[in-house]
Amino acid sequence: MNSRKKGFTLIELIAVLVILAILALIVTPLVMNIIRKAKVSADRRSVDAYGRSVELAIATHLLDTGAFPTDLKNLNVEYTGKVVVCNVMQMKENGGIYLSECSVGTKAVKDSSTEDGYYHYGTRDITNEEFVDMYGLALKNASVAYFNTNGNPVEDYTTLTIDYKGKPVACEVTVNYDGTIYMTKCKVNNVDVTSDTEDGYYHYGEITFRPYNIGDQVSYNNVDYYVIKDTDSNVTLLKAEPLTVAEVNQYGAGHVNRYTSSSVGTAYNNNGYGGMAYYSSETCVKVNGSWVSTGCTTNYAQSEVKYAVDAWKTAQAPQALDARLITYEELTTDLGCSSSSCTNSSNSWLYNSNYYYWTMSPDNNSASNVWIVGSGGSLFIYTVNCDYVVRPVITINKSALES
């Protein structure tokens, strides 16, 4: 019996094709939608990964600096995924990080899961201390920017444009010469916030104090001085003018009422300056018109001059670290004077034709002589009985000098 294979008829093939076409019309949109959603989901995961990286960068910044950043766009964000750009990056009052107007490549990516369309990260509350830090850094940035633009610190910091978004912060603010900031007595929403720093101030910006040259003239507490030594944080100054007659009488009074050679009880008028003896011994006095020098000392710590200088410092240089007289070693080692004269140096401000003045350096060969700076710049030794004038030397922290 002959057998014959039976194939599909044309009608059957057409029916199959129609069914496949119908299935394609149904399935293809579903598959494409799945692919689209997968791509959108991948883009959202990229934004999310970027947001977590921003959150980590903020935490790192906080650990490194002790404060939150004021500009999130300048953070060092370690992120290695697809390129993500968010035009809006904000930190809110509660510490949350908000990202918006984000794109991955050239494709905009929105977060439809939030009411405001922002991506939200890090929702812990910021402490009042952190608000002060955020405000301080924002204020410092604005102050330094003003200094860099104008070459001088802002006179009224409240006129600055401060990029700060947080609870209201109010502090007593000091703007330093280089634009850096000190803040104290801070309040956040009228709640006191106290700094735990040693001096009680919040400090913003590393202060690099300006260098001084020997002979630079500076003013402190409305008094002029010349620089005789400069270090990283301190400067040593010689008073430009000696103590006046009135100052010697004021600051020397009440100790031992015999601090001049010419008129016991009042300073000798040395061309308007107060002349006073250096001595400190009871027997180093004038008896019947003649000096009795037995027991005179050249030890500055026991001298009448030190008493007057200390009293002057308390009244006129309260922030100085110390007050004293210049030394022979400073004159000859640091300030360019020879062993006997300052006239061969460029430091003419070291002497004046109207007066001689004391140093605090004794003559090692005599029990009653100290070194003197003469009116013509000469250096010589003379008895502690004489009524030379007093030019105090102070050492002061630059932050006090330049505030």
C-alpha positions in Angstrom: 0.0 0.0 0.0 1.4 3.3 -1.0 1.7 5.9 1.7 2.0 9.7 1.1 3.3 12.3 3.5 0.8 14.9 4.4 2.1 18.6 4.7 0.6 21.9 5.9 -1.8 23.5 3.6 -1.5 27.1 2.6 -4.4 28.0 4.7 -2.8 26.4 7.8 0.5 28.3 7.2 -1.4 31.6 6.9 -3.2 30.8 10.1 0.0 30.2 12.0 1.5 33.4 10.6 -1.6 35.4 11.7 -1.3 33.9 15.2 2.4 34.7 15.4 1.7 38.3 14.3 -1.0 38.6 16.9 1.3 37.3 19.6 4.1 39.7 18.4 1.7 42.6 18.7 0.8 41.6 22.2 4.2 40.5 23.5 6.6 43.1 21.9 5.2 46.1 23.9 5.4 44.1 27.0 9.0 43.1 26.4 10.0 46.6 25.4 8.3 48.0 28.5 10.3 45.6 30.6 13.5 46.6 28.9 12.7 50.3 29.3 11.8 49.8 33.0 15.1 47.9 33.4 17.0 50.8 31.9 15.2 53.4 34.0 15.8 51.2 37.0 19.4 51.0 36.2 19.7 54.8 35.7 17.9 55.3 39.1 20.3 52.8 40.7 23.2 54.9 39.2 21.7 58.1 40.7 21.2 56.2 44.0 24.8 55.0 44.0 26.0 58.5 43.3 23.8 59.8 46.1 25.3 57.3 48.5 28.7 58.3 47.4 27.8 62.0 48.1 26.6 61.0 51.5 29.9 59.1 52.2 31.9 62.1 50.9 30.0 64.4 53.3 30.7 62.0 56.2 34.4 62.0 55.2 34.5 65.8 55.0 32.9 66.0 58.5 35.5 63.6 59.9 38.4 65.5 58.3 37.3 69.1 59.1 34.8 68.8 62.0 32.1 70.6 59.9 29.7 70.0 57.1 30.6 71.3 53.7 29.0 74.4 52.5 29.1 73.5 48.8 28.2 69.9 47.9 29.3 70.3 44.3 32.9 70.8 45.3 33.0 67.6 47.3 35.5 64.9 46.5 32.9 62.2 45.5 34.4 58.7 44.9 32.0 57.3 42.4 32.9 55.0 39.5 29.5 54.2 37.8 27.8 55.8 34.8 28.3 59.6 34.7 25.6 61.2 36.9 25.0 65.0 37.0 22.6 66.6 39.4 22.1 70.3 38.9 20.5 70.7 42.4 22.5 69.4 45.4 21.3 70.7 48.7 21.7 70.0 52.4 18.6 70.7 54.4 18.2 71.8 58.0 17.6 68.3 59.2 20.9 67.1 57.6 19.2 65.5 54.7 20.8 65.5 51.3 18.6 66.4 48.4 19.5 65.8 44.7 17.3 66.9 41.8 17.5 67.6 38.1 19.7 64.5 37.7 20.7 62.9 34.5 22.6 59.8 33.5 24.5 60.4 30.3 22.1 62.6 28.4 19.0 61.1 29.9 17.0 62.9 32.7 16.2 60.7 35.6 13.5 61.6 38.1 12.5 60.0 41.4 8.8 59.5 41.1 8.6 57.8 44.5 8.9 61.1 46.4 6.4 63.9 46.5 8.9 66.6 45.7 10.8 64.7 43.0 14.0 64.9 45.0 16.3 62.1 45.8 16.7 62.1 49.6 19.8 60.8 51.5 20.9 61.1 55.1 18.0 62.2 57.2 19.5 62.4 60.7 19.1 65.7 62.6 22.0 68.1 62.7 23.1 69.2 66.2 23.3 72.8 67.2 27.1 72.6 67.3 27.1 71.4 63.7 24.9 74.3 62.7 27.4 76.7 64.2 30.2 74.9 62.3 28.3 75.1 59.0 27.6 78.8 59.6 31.2 79.5 60.6 32.6 77.8 57.5 30.2 79.7 55.3 31.1 82.9 57.0 34.8 82.2 56.6 34.5 81.4 53.0 32.6 84.7 52.3 35.1 86.6 54.4 38.2 85.1 52.7 36.6 85.7 49.3 36.1 89.4 50.3 39.7 89.6 51.5 41.1 88.0 48.3 39.0 90.4 46.1 39.6 93.6 48.1 43.0 93.1 49.8 41.7 93.9 53.2 39.3 92.3 55.7 35.6 93.2 55.6 34.8 95.9 58.1 31.2 94.7 58.7 30.8 90.9 58.3 27.0 91.3 58.2 27.3 92.8 54.8 28.8 89.6 53.3 26.8 87.3 51.1 26.9 84.0 53.2 25.9 80.7 51.5 24.4 79.1 54.6 21.1 77.1 54.7 20.3 76.1 58.3 18.8 77.2 61.5 19.5 80.8 62.5 22.9 81.2 64.1 24.0 84.3 66.0 27.6 84.8 67.4 30.0 87.5 68.4 32.3 87.5 65.4 35.9 88.7 65.0 37.2 88.9 61.4 41.0 88.6 61.4 43.4 90.5 59.2 43.5 87.7 56.7 39.8 87.1 56.5 39.7 84.1 58.9 37.0 84.0 61.6 36.8 83.8 65.4 33.3 83.3 66.9 32.1 83.1 70.5 28.9 83.4 72.5 27.0 81.6 69.8 23.2 80.8 69.8 21.2 78.6 67.5 17.5 79.6 67.6 18.4 81.5 70.9 19.9 78.3 72.4 23.4 78.8 73.8 26.1 76.8 72.1 29.5 76.7 73.8 32.8 75.9 72.1 35.0 73.3 73.7 38.2 74.9 72.4 40.8 76.1 74.9 40.1 79.8 74.4 36.3 79.4 74.1 36.3 80.5 70.4 35.2 78.7 67.3 38.0 79.1 64.8 37.5 79.0 61.0 40.3 79.1 58.5 43.9 78.3 59.2 45.6 81.6 60.1 48.9 82.2 58.4 50.3 85.2 60.1 52.0 87.8 58.0 55.8 88.0 58.4 57.4 91.1 59.9 60.8 92.6 59.1 63.1 94.1 61.7 62.4 97.8 61.9 58.8 97.5 60.6 56.6 100.0 62.5 53.4 98.7 63.9 50.7 99.9 66.2 49.1 98.1 69.2 46.6 99.7 71.5 47.2 103.1 69.8 50.9 103.0 70.6 53.7 102.8 68.0 56.4 100.2 68.1 59.3 98.9 66.0 59.7 95.2 65.3 63.0 93.7 66.7 62.1 90.0 66.4 59.6 87.9 64.4 58.5 84.3 64.9 55.7 82.2 63.4 53.1 83.4 65.9 54.7 86.1 68.1 56.5 89.4 67.4 58.8 91.3 69.8 58.5 95.1 69.7 60.5 98.1 71.0 58.3 101.1 72.0 58.9 103.8 69.4 58.9 106.5 72.1 60.1 106.2 75.7 57.8 106.6 78.7 56.9 110.2 79.3 57.5 112.2 82.5 53.8 111.6 83.4 54.0 107.9 82.7 57.1 107.4 84.8 55.5 109.3 87.7 52.3 107.3 87.3 53.7 103.8 86.8 56.7 104.2 89.2 54.7 105.8 92.0 53.7 103.8 95.1 56.8 101.6 95.1 59.9 103.3 96.5 59.6 107.0 96.2 63.2 107.6 95.1 63.4 106.6 91.5 65.2 109.7 90.0 68.6 111.2 90.5 67.6 114.8 90.0 64.4 115.2 91.9 63.5 112.6 94.5 59.9 111.5 94.1 59.3 112.8 90.6 60.7 111.8 87.2 63.4 113.9 85.7 62.2 115.7 82.6 64.6 114.5 79.9 63.3 116.5 76.9 59.8 115.5 77.6 60.6 111.9 78.6 60.7 110.5 82.1 64.3 110.0 83.3 64.6 107.5 86.2 67.4 105.7 87.9 67.9 102.0 87.4 69.0 101.2 91.0 67.1 99.0 93.5 69.2 99.2 96.7 68.3 101.3 99.7 71.9 102.4 99.9 72.0 103.4 96.2 70.7 106.9 97.0 71.9 110.5 97.2 73.1 111.5 100.6 74.0 115.2 101.2 74.2 115.7 97.5 76.5 112.8 96.8 75.6 109.3 95.6 76.1 106.3 97.9 76.4 103.4 95.5 77.2 100.6 98.0 74.8 97.7 97.4 73.5 98.9 94.0 72.4 96.0 91.8 72.3 95.6 88.0 69.8 92.7 88.3 66.8 93.8 86.2 64.5 91.6 88.2 65.2 93.8 91.3 65.3 97.1 89.6 63.2 100.2 89.9 62.9 100.2 86.1 61.2 96.8 86.1 58.6 98.0 88.6 57.7 100.9 86.3 57.7 98.8 83.1 55.5 96.1 84.7 53.0 98.7 85.9 53.0 100.3 82.4 52.4 96.9 80.8 49.4 96.1 83.0 47.8 99.4 82.0 48.9 99.9 78.4 49.8 96.4 76.9 47.6 94.0 78.7 47.7 91.3 75.9 51.5 91.3 75.8 53.2 88.0 76.8 55.9 90.0 78.7 57.4 93.4 79.0 61.0 94.3 79.7 64.0 96.3 78.3 66.0 95.6 75.3 69.2 93.6 75.7 72.8 94.2 74.6 72.7 90.9 72.8 69.7 91.8 70.8 71.3 95.1 69.8 74.6 93.5 68.7 73.4 90.1 67.4 69.9 90.7 66.0 69.7 94.3 65.1 73.0 95.0 63.3 74.8 97.1 65.9 78.6 96.7 66.5 79.9 96.0 70.0 80.0 99.8 70.7 77.7 101.5 68.3 74.4 101.3 66.3 75.4 104.0 63.9 76.9 101.6 61.4 73.6 99.9 61.0 70.5 100.9 59.1 68.5 100.9 62.3 68.5 104.6 63.1 65.2 104.1 65.0 67.2 102.5 67.7 68.4 105.8 69.1 67.4 109.5 69.3 69.4 112.7 69.8 67.1 113.7 72.6 67.8 111.0 75.1 69.9 108.0 76.4 67.9 104.9 77.4 68.5 101.8 79.5 69.1 98.2 78.4 68.6 95.4 80.8 72.1 93.9 80.3 74.6 94.4 83.1 78.3 95.0 82.6 79.9 91.7 83.5 83.0 93.5 84.9 81.2 95.8 87.3 78.6 95.4 90.0 77.0 98.8 89.4 77.0 99.4 85.6 74.6 98.4 82.8 74.7 99.0 79.1 73.2 102.2 77.7 72.1 103.3 74.2 73.4 106.8 73.7 71.7 109.7 71.9 74.1 109.3 68.9 73.6 105.5 68.8 76.7 104.6 70.8 76.6 101.6 73.2 78.4 102.1 76.5 78.2 101.1 80.1 77.4 103.5 82.9 76.3 103.5 86.5 72.7 102.6 87.6 72.4 105.9 89.4 71.8 107.9 86.3 68.4 109.1 85.1 68.1 107.7 81.6 64.8 107.1 80.0 62.8 103.9 79.5 61.8 102.3 76.2 59.8 99.1 77.0 60.0 96.0 74.9 57.0 93.7 74.6 56.4 90.3 73.1 52.9 89.8 71.8 50.9 87.1 69.9 50.2 88.2 66.3 46.6 87.3 66.7 46.3 90.1 69.4 48.4 92.5 67.3 46.5 92.0 64.1 42.9 91.6 65.3 
